[in-house]
Amino acid sequence: MGVSLRSGDDDETGEVADINVTPFIDVVLVLLIIFMVAAPLSTVDVPVDLPVSNAQPQERPTEPLFLTVSDDLNLVMGEQPVERGALQAALDAKTGAKRDERIFLRADETVAYGDLMEVMNLLRSAGYLKIALVGLESAPAPTSTPAPAPTAPATQP
């Protein structure tokens, strides 16, 4: 679709300097489709022969040991409150002085990071290095507000 701005009286057949871009766009779109199809195919898994491990899987504790830091910074082991100074003795009594037992540490969300680190340092100084932090998985936010619960009609005797 070249357009010439010359008058019709001129019999000279000159070259048209306009570029027809329609075939160029067609070629570019075909190349785009080819690369879109080929790109996912180019990711190849690297074959690796992993060595076999002879380590025994660790058993889950039958009764996990929870240490809780409440919002007022008090420590609670299981259901029993524990003073910070008596934490090592309480842990040794509960674990049978097995320092390699995992301690599950949970804290109120209002507890400052520095206060939680202080409790972790107490555990470390007591010799308990296996510390697992406990948290809640967040549920996805509801997209709509729940409908109010229906109320039962009042009956008269």
Backbone as a chain_set.jsonl record, in Angstrom:
{"seq": "MGVSLRSGDDDETGEVADINVTPFIDVVLVLLIIFMVAAPLSTVDVPVDLPVSNAQPQERPTEPLFLTVSDDLNLVMGEQPVERGALQAALDAKTGAKRDERIFLRADETVAYGDLMEVMNLLRSAGYLKIALVGLESAPAPTSTPAPAPTAPATQP", "coords": {"N": [[0.829, -1.174, 0.0], [1.6, 1.432, -1.049], [1.882, 4.938, -1.316], [1.805, 7.461, -3.651], [2.783, 10.758, -4.216], [2.977, 12.122, -6.524], [2.144, 13.884, -9.521], [-0.257, 12.835, -12.007], [0.581, 13.235, -14.636], [3.197, 12.676, -15.024], [5.31, 10.47, -16.609], [7.382, 9.031, -15.705], [8.685, 6.195, -14.2], [9.386, 5.865, -11.117], [11.19, 4.769, -8.201], [9.448, 3.683, -5.303], [9.679, 5.009, -2.158], [8.54, 4.225, 0.192], [8.055, 1.964, 2.896], [6.634, -1.159, 3.167], [5.142, -2.301, 5.926], [3.57, -4.399, 6.764], [4.237, -7.185, 6.042], [6.551, -7.344, 7.581], [5.605, -7.114, 10.225], [4.103, -9.46, 10.324], [6.132, -11.401, 10.176], [7.512, -10.85, 12.553], [5.547, -11.47, 14.469], [5.24, -14.224, 14.006], [7.799, -15.109, 14.748], [7.692, -14.412, 17.459], [5.72, -16.182, 18.398], [7.024, -18.593, 17.919], [9.217, -18.396, 19.712], [7.804, -18.237, 22.113], [6.724, -20.772, 22.291], [9.015, -22.344, 22.242], [10.553, -21.556, 24.448], [9.638, -22.666, 27.032], [10.332, -25.3, 26.544], [13.047, -25.312, 26.533], [14.047, -25.415, 29.083], [15.751, -27.645, 30.875], [15.962, -30.503, 32.893], [18.636, -31.277, 34.989], [20.285, -34.261, 34.944], [21.071, -36.058, 37.81], [22.818, -38.321, 39.764], [22.134, -39.065, 42.851], [23.799, -39.733, 45.928], [23.236, -42.523, 48.125], [21.835, -42.269, 51.314], [22.679, -43.364, 54.548], [21.649, -42.583, 56.897], [19.473, -42.632, 59.659], [16.031, -41.758, 59.715], [14.905, -39.054, 61.748], [13.109, -39.429, 64.75], [9.879, -38.21, 65.536], [9.192, -36.22, 68.356], [7.397, -37.686, 71.031], [6.19, -36.234, 72.978], [6.318, -33.038, 72.574], [8.428, -30.357, 73.691], [7.389, -27.36, 74.723], [8.213, -23.985, 74.979], [6.997, -21.021, 76.039], [6.735, -17.567, 75.399], [5.045, -15.162, 76.924], [2.803, -12.32, 76.436], [3.38, -10.545, 78.479], [6.016, -11.04, 78.902], [6.612, -13.215, 80.492], [7.807, -16.535, 81.113], [6.674, -19.705, 80.088], [6.676, -23.103, 80.519], [5.391, -25.7, 78.892], [2.631, -26.041, 80.689], [3.378, -24.828, 82.972], [4.5, -22.001, 84.761], [7.742, -20.471, 84.52], [10.609, -19.16, 86.031], [13.088, -16.889, 84.791], [15.694, -17.227, 85.782], [15.609, -19.82, 86.723], [15.381, -21.352, 84.484], [17.232, -23.099, 83.18], [17.488, -25.216, 85.032], [14.852, -26.126, 85.103], [14.513, -26.946, 82.448], [16.466, -28.976, 82.32], [15.359, -30.765, 84.148], [13.003, -31.447, 82.865], [13.859, -32.524, 80.408], [15.592, -34.488, 81.15], [18.229, -33.788, 81.297], [19.149, -33.948, 78.719], [20.72, -32.35, 76.359], [20.497, -32.205, 73.626], [17.911, -32.25, 72.854], [15.08, -31.008, 71.089], [13.762, -27.77, 71.47], [10.712, -26.228, 71.356], [9.949, -23.081, 70.613], [7.7, -20.574, 71.249], [6.028, -17.458, 70.835], [4.135, -14.619, 71.866], [2.621, -12.409, 69.52], [3.032, -9.772, 70.131], [5.407, -9.601, 71.445], [8.574, -8.202, 71.559], [11.283, -8.311, 69.182], [13.867, -8.226, 70.264], [13.409, -9.1, 72.887], [12.62, -11.732, 72.416], [14.977, -12.718, 71.341], [16.554, -12.554, 73.589], [15.506, -14.583, 75.195], [16.146, -16.737, 73.558], [18.921, -16.589, 73.745], [19.174, -17.231, 76.439], [18.402, -19.913, 76.334], [20.462, -20.889, 74.74], [22.71, -20.405, 76.371], [22.093, -22.162, 78.357], [22.675, -24.476, 77.149], [21.059, -25.642, 75.276], [20.736, -26.01, 72.026], [19.183, -26.693, 69.892], [16.606, -25.223, 68.633], [13.323, -24.605, 67.79], [11.242, -22.429, 66.093], [7.889, -21.579, 66.583], [4.969, -20.967, 64.782], [1.885, -19.651, 63.457], [0.162, -20.712, 60.566], [-0.894, -18.515, 58.093], [-4.194, -17.997, 57.121], [-5.848, -17.576, 53.978], [-7.198, -14.364, 53.297], [-10.671, -13.68, 53.71], [-12.776, -13.218, 50.875], [-15.217, -12.015, 50.802], [-17.591, -10.56, 53.055], [-18.844, -12.51, 55.724], [-22.164, -13.826, 55.828], [-24.675, -12.74, 58.139], [-25.59, -14.713, 60.955], [-28.566, -16.667, 60.913], [-31.459, -15.793, 62.798], [-33.471, -17.341, 65.221], [-37.018, -17.557, 65.03], [-39.121, -15.923, 67.368], [-41.129, -17.636, 69.63], [-44.373, -17.8, 71.018], [-45.79, -18.884, 74.033]], "CA": [[0.0, 0.0, 0.0], [2.425, 2.615, -1.182], [1.164, 6.12, -1.777], [2.681, 8.356, -4.403], [2.251, 12.108, -4.218], [3.314, 12.766, -7.793], [0.993, 14.128, -10.39], [-0.5, 11.764, -12.962], [1.146, 13.556, -15.944], [4.583, 12.241, -15.091], [5.394, 9.083, -17.069], [8.54, 8.358, -15.162], [8.398, 5.182, -13.182], [10.432, 5.958, -10.106], [11.058, 3.84, -7.085], [8.662, 4.166, -4.178], [10.547, 4.966, -0.984], [7.767, 3.807, 1.357], [8.256, 0.573, 3.301], [5.407, -1.857, 3.529], [5.479, -2.927, 7.206], [2.687, -5.52, 7.069], [4.97, -8.454, 6.089], [7.487, -7.298, 8.695], [4.846, -7.413, 11.439], [3.766, -10.883, 10.267], [7.338, -12.165, 10.517], [7.788, -10.642, 13.981], [4.57, -12.234, 15.251], [5.582, -15.648, 13.879], [8.962, -15.338, 15.604], [7.235, -14.342, 18.837], [5.041, -17.45, 18.714], [8.04, -19.652, 17.971], [9.958, -18.288, 20.959], [6.912, -18.553, 23.232], [6.584, -22.224, 22.357], [10.317, -22.971, 22.456], [11.157, -21.183, 25.728], [9.438, -23.666, 28.087], [10.984, -26.558, 26.193], [14.498, -25.2, 26.682], [14.447, -25.688, 30.463], [16.028, -29.074, 30.952], [16.406, -30.972, 34.194], [19.972, -31.837, 34.967], [20.258, -35.576, 35.578], [22.063, -36.216, 38.864], [22.697, -39.544, 40.553], [22.406, -38.704, 44.232], [24.253, -40.866, 46.735], [22.274, -43.061, 49.076], [22.168, -41.939, 52.689], [22.4, -44.438, 55.501], [21.19, -41.968, 58.145], [18.115, -42.99, 60.06], [15.18, -40.581, 59.9], [14.716, -38.716, 63.151], [11.764, -39.651, 65.268], [9.2, -37.042, 66.082], [9.023, -36.414, 69.801], [6.036, -38.053, 71.41], [5.666, -35.101, 73.74], [7.232, -31.922, 72.329], [8.64, -29.44, 74.801], [7.078, -26.0, 74.302], [8.538, -22.883, 75.854], [6.183, -19.915, 75.548], [6.981, -16.225, 75.923], [3.735, -14.504, 76.886], [2.858, -10.901, 76.097], [3.991, -9.814, 79.59], [7.394, -11.528, 78.91], [6.798, -14.343, 81.39], [8.088, -17.797, 80.439], [5.823, -20.82, 80.488], [7.108, -24.361, 79.917], [4.189, -26.529, 78.909], [1.581, -25.277, 81.369], [3.94, -24.336, 84.227], [5.346, -20.8, 84.653], [9.152, -20.692, 84.869], [11.402, -17.943, 86.183], [14.223, -16.892, 83.868], [16.865, -17.758, 86.468], [15.451, -21.26, 86.934], [15.052, -21.981, 83.199], [18.108, -24.23, 82.894], [17.142, -26.325, 85.921], [13.558, -26.654, 84.673], [14.731, -27.673, 81.193], [17.189, -30.212, 82.633], [14.424, -31.687, 84.807], [12.004, -31.892, 81.884], [14.478, -33.317, 79.338], [16.531, -35.469, 81.687], [19.544, -33.211, 81.012], [19.551, -34.216, 77.332], [20.836, -31.029, 75.754], [20.262, -32.237, 72.183], [16.475, -32.287, 72.587], [14.586, -29.793, 70.438], [12.854, -26.932, 72.248], [9.802, -25.485, 70.493], [9.783, -21.76, 71.212], [6.616, -19.783, 70.67], [5.913, -16.177, 71.513], [3.019, -13.769, 71.485], [3.048, -11.528, 68.432], [3.389, -8.454, 70.653], [6.731, -9.672, 72.057], [9.579, -7.565, 70.714], [12.322, -9.201, 68.662], [14.963, -8.255, 71.223], [13.023, -9.936, 74.025], [12.657, -13.115, 71.96], [16.394, -13.081, 71.23], [17.063, -12.724, 74.949], [15.108, -15.932, 75.613], [16.955, -17.685, 72.787], [20.256, -16.583, 74.344], [19.085, -18.017, 77.681], [18.411, -21.325, 75.944], [21.803, -21.214, 74.26], [23.625, -20.464, 77.51], [21.748, -23.365, 79.122], [23.204, -25.625, 76.413], [20.045, -26.153, 74.348], [21.005, -25.339, 70.762], [18.158, -27.044, 68.905], [15.435, -24.401, 68.938], [12.399, -24.481, 66.669], [10.27, -21.364, 66.297], [6.538, -22.027, 66.269], [4.086, -19.897, 64.321], [0.642, -20.084, 62.837], [0.054, -20.459, 59.136], [-1.968, -17.557, 57.874], [-5.225, -18.412, 56.176], [-6.138, -16.487, 53.045], [-8.238, -13.442, 53.753], [-11.94, -13.917, 53.025], [-13.029, -12.237, 49.813], [-16.456, -11.297, 51.086], [-17.97, -10.62, 54.458], [-19.799, -13.6, 55.936], [-23.555, -13.44, 56.086], [-25.007, -12.878, 59.554], [-26.277, -15.967, 61.307], [-30.029, -16.463, 61.003], [-31.989, -15.815, 64.141], [-34.686, -18.162, 65.325], [-38.208, -16.722, 65.324], [-39.593, -16.018, 68.737], [-42.42, -18.314, 69.743], [-45.088, -17.432, 72.224], [-46.457, -20.069, 74.6]], "C": [[0.875, 1.239, 0.0], [1.604, 3.749, -1.744], [2.169, 7.021, -2.481], [2.026, 9.721, -4.463], [2.606, 12.863, -5.508], [2.058, 12.975, -8.617], [0.885, 13.025, -11.429], [0.116, 12.008, -14.329], [2.547, 12.994, -16.105], [4.625, 10.775, -15.498], [6.594, 8.358, -16.495], [8.108, 7.357, -14.11], [9.56, 5.196, -12.2], [10.199, 4.939, -8.989], [10.249, 4.495, -5.967], [9.515, 3.978, -2.928], [9.802, 4.526, 0.27], [8.001, 2.332, 1.63], [6.915, -0.009, 3.705], [5.708, -2.67, 4.793], [4.608, -4.127, 7.54], [3.424, -6.857, 7.053], [5.974, -8.499, 7.248], [6.789, -7.647, 10.011], [4.462, -8.887, 11.472], [4.954, -11.731, 10.674], [7.642, -12.039, 12.0], [6.81, -11.444, 14.834], [4.837, -13.728, 15.168], [6.783, -15.975, 14.746], [8.589, -15.302, 17.081], [6.568, -15.638, 19.258], [6.051, -18.58, 18.815], [8.808, -19.59, 19.286], [9.078, -18.579, 22.174], [6.726, -20.046, 23.386], [7.908, -22.872, 22.741], [10.899, -22.674, 23.831], [10.88, -22.197, 26.839], [10.121, -24.99, 27.789], [12.482, -26.513, 26.419], [14.96, -25.418, 28.115], [14.558, -27.192, 30.636], [16.458, -29.405, 32.372], [17.784, -31.588, 34.047], [19.923, -33.197, 35.647], [21.41, -35.719, 36.575], [21.782, -37.519, 39.583], [23.114, -39.218, 41.974], [22.874, -39.925, 45.013], [23.176, -41.289, 47.721], [22.748, -42.737, 50.486], [21.819, -43.11, 53.589], [21.944, -43.884, 56.846], [19.74, -42.356, 58.412], [17.278, -41.723, 60.184], [14.939, -40.328, 61.384], [13.264, -38.93, 63.549], [11.174, -38.322, 65.728], [9.015, -37.269, 67.574], [7.569, -36.737, 70.121], [5.376, -36.931, 72.19], [6.623, -33.927, 73.536], [7.275, -30.973, 73.515], [8.461, -28.01, 74.291], [7.493, -25.025, 75.39], [7.854, -21.66, 75.26], [6.605, -18.623, 76.22], [5.661, -15.479, 75.784], [3.911, -13.013, 76.621], [3.437, -10.046, 77.225], [5.413, -10.304, 79.877], [7.661, -12.598, 79.962], [7.018, -15.603, 80.566], [7.187, -18.881, 80.995], [6.325, -22.052, 79.748], [5.961, -25.339, 80.03], [3.054, -25.709, 79.467], [2.095, -24.603, 82.64], [4.764, -23.07, 84.002], [6.756, -21.088, 85.163], [9.82, -19.323, 84.982], [12.616, -18.043, 85.263], [15.476, -17.479, 84.508], [16.807, -19.273, 86.651], [15.163, -22.002, 85.634], [15.919, -23.198, 82.921], [17.759, -25.428, 83.763], [15.816, -26.948, 85.504], [13.691, -27.437, 83.373], [15.443, -28.997, 81.441], [16.27, -31.235, 83.284], [13.437, -32.264, 83.792], [12.608, -32.813, 80.833], [15.386, -34.408, 79.861], [17.966, -35.078, 81.383], [20.06, -33.6, 79.634], [19.537, -32.89, 76.584], [20.571, -31.031, 74.252], [18.771, -32.341, 71.841], [16.007, -30.949, 72.03], [13.572, -29.09, 71.342], [12.016, -26.13, 71.251], [9.464, -24.174, 71.188], [8.67, -21.02, 70.489], [6.452, -18.526, 71.516], [4.68, -15.451, 71.013], [3.501, -12.785, 70.426], [3.416, -10.135, 68.904], [4.762, -8.446, 71.316], [7.747, -9.102, 71.072], [10.665, -8.567, 70.331], [13.487, -9.329, 69.643], [14.659, -9.125, 72.428], [13.04, -11.411, 73.647], [14.101, -13.595, 71.828], [17.017, -13.289, 72.609], [16.717, -14.124, 75.466], [15.916, -16.98, 74.85], [18.387, -17.734, 73.315], [20.274, -17.319, 75.67], [19.12, -19.509, 77.372], [19.806, -21.747, 75.49], [22.788, -21.326, 75.418], [23.326, -21.659, 78.406], [22.227, -24.621, 78.398], [22.225, -26.224, 75.426], [20.156, -25.374, 73.04], [19.973, -25.651, 69.692], [16.86, -26.336, 69.294], [14.596, -24.297, 67.681], [11.387, -23.389, 67.006], [8.91, -21.82, 65.798], [5.716, -20.812, 65.859], [2.83, -20.495, 63.736], [0.707, -19.806, 61.349], [-1.113, -19.511, 58.924], [-2.92, -18.092, 56.83], [-5.467, -17.268, 55.213], [-7.301, -15.644, 53.545], [-9.536, -13.721, 53.007], [-12.212, -12.813, 52.018], [-14.302, -11.457, 50.056], [-16.777, -11.437, 52.561], [-18.985, -11.736, 54.646], [-21.187, -13.061, 56.242], [-23.861, -13.611, 57.566], [-25.796, -14.161, 59.788], [-27.769, -15.718, 61.414], [-30.472, -16.572, 62.452], [-33.266, -16.619, 64.147], [-35.893, -17.267, 65.635], [-38.663, -16.961, 66.759], [-40.966, -16.676, 68.751], [-43.094, -17.906, 71.043], [-45.811, -18.674, 72.736], [-47.938, -19.961, 74.668]], "O": [[0.875, 2.005, 0.963], [0.718, 3.528, -2.569], [3.248, 7.299, -1.958], [0.83, 9.823, -4.736], [2.539, 14.091, -5.56], [1.042, 12.31, -8.415], [1.873, 12.342, -11.696], [0.179, 11.076, -15.131], [3.029, 12.854, -17.229], [4.047, 9.926, -14.82], [6.796, 7.178, -16.78], [7.276, 7.645, -13.25], [10.601, 4.589, -12.453], [9.128, 4.342, -8.88], [10.354, 5.697, -5.722], [10.017, 2.881, -2.682], [10.414, 4.465, 1.337], [8.132, 1.537, 0.699], [6.167, 0.582, 4.484], [6.463, -3.639, 4.726], [4.883, -4.818, 8.521], [3.25, -7.628, 7.997], [6.217, -9.559, 7.825], [7.333, -8.397, 10.82], [4.491, -9.505, 12.537], [4.802, -12.684, 11.439], [7.995, -13.028, 12.642], [7.217, -12.041, 15.831], [4.677, -14.435, 16.163], [6.797, -17.009, 15.415], [9.119, -16.083, 17.871], [6.82, -16.141, 20.353], [5.946, -19.431, 19.697], [9.03, -20.625, 19.916], [9.566, -19.118, 23.167], [6.583, -20.538, 24.506], [7.922, -23.849, 23.488], [11.679, -23.479, 24.34], [11.817, -22.568, 27.544], [10.455, -25.729, 28.715], [13.128, -27.558, 26.492], [16.156, -25.59, 28.348], [13.565, -27.916, 30.551], [17.231, -28.666, 32.981], [18.057, -32.325, 33.099], [19.555, -33.281, 36.819], [22.574, -35.526, 36.225], [20.645, -37.794, 39.967], [24.304, -39.106, 42.271], [22.391, -41.033, 44.779], [22.314, -40.496, 48.097], [23.923, -42.912, 50.811], [20.791, -43.764, 53.411], [21.859, -44.624, 57.826], [18.907, -42.396, 57.507], [17.76, -40.716, 60.703], [14.788, -41.262, 62.171], [12.334, -38.651, 62.792], [11.872, -37.444, 66.233], [8.717, -38.383, 68.005], [6.642, -36.149, 69.564], [4.171, -36.702, 72.085], [7.628, -33.82, 74.239], [6.295, -30.809, 74.242], [9.283, -27.511, 73.522], [7.172, -25.207, 76.564], [8.103, -21.304, 74.108], [6.808, -18.57, 77.433], [5.21, -15.196, 74.674], [5.033, -12.507, 76.586], [3.931, -8.947, 76.974], [5.962, -10.032, 80.944], [8.818, -12.861, 80.292], [6.489, -15.734, 79.462], [6.962, -18.97, 82.201], [6.397, -22.064, 78.519], [5.597, -25.759, 81.128], [2.562, -24.79, 78.813], [1.349, -23.89, 83.312], [5.642, -23.059, 83.139], [6.942, -21.848, 86.113], [9.622, -18.447, 84.141], [13.112, -19.136, 84.989], [16.245, -18.164, 83.833], [17.845, -19.93, 86.727], [14.745, -23.16, 85.666], [15.412, -24.226, 82.473], [17.739, -26.555, 83.268], [15.668, -28.17, 85.545], [13.056, -28.479, 83.208], [15.085, -30.02, 80.857], [16.378, -32.431, 83.013], [13.083, -33.441, 83.864], [11.966, -33.772, 80.405], [15.909, -35.191, 79.069], [18.828, -35.944, 81.229], [21.267, -33.586, 79.396], [18.478, -32.376, 76.223], [20.431, -29.962, 73.657], [18.411, -32.501, 70.675], [16.478, -29.892, 72.448], [12.663, -29.709, 71.895], [12.564, -25.431, 70.399], [8.783, -24.155, 72.213], [8.701, -20.863, 69.269], [6.696, -18.522, 72.722], [4.241, -15.646, 69.88], [4.661, -12.374, 70.438], [4.049, -9.382, 68.162], [5.239, -7.383, 71.714], [7.771, -9.477, 69.9], [10.93, -9.532, 71.048], [14.029, -10.418, 69.828], [15.542, -9.813, 72.939], [13.429, -12.254, 74.455], [14.414, -14.738, 72.16], [17.914, -14.118, 72.766], [17.546, -14.773, 76.104], [16.324, -17.99, 75.422], [19.004, -18.799, 73.331], [21.267, -17.964, 76.006], [19.788, -20.277, 78.064], [20.27, -22.837, 75.822], [23.612, -22.241, 75.445], [24.203, -22.122, 79.135], [22.191, -25.713, 78.966], [22.539, -27.231, 74.792], [19.725, -24.224, 72.953], [19.894, -24.945, 68.687], [16.121, -26.793, 70.167], [15.106, -23.938, 66.62], [10.757, -23.416, 68.063], [8.799, -22.385, 64.71], [5.762, -19.766, 66.506], [2.732, -21.707, 63.544], [1.244, -18.784, 60.922], [-2.185, -19.685, 59.504], [-2.501, -18.581, 55.78], [-5.31, -16.106, 55.586], [-8.255, -16.152, 54.135], [-9.514, -13.973, 51.802], [-11.925, -11.64, 52.259], [-14.447, -10.34, 49.558], [-16.279, -12.342, 53.23], [-19.888, -11.899, 53.825], [-21.352, -11.992, 56.83], [-23.352, -14.542, 58.19], [-26.557, -14.619, 58.935], [-28.198, -14.69, 61.938], [-29.92, -17.351, 63.229], [-34.046, -16.583, 63.195], [-35.784, -16.325, 66.42], [-38.588, -18.076, 67.275], [-41.851, -16.312, 67.976], [-42.425, -17.694, 72.054], [-46.381, -19.431, 71.949], [-48.605, -20.889, 75.124]]}, "num_chains": 1, "name": "protein.A"}
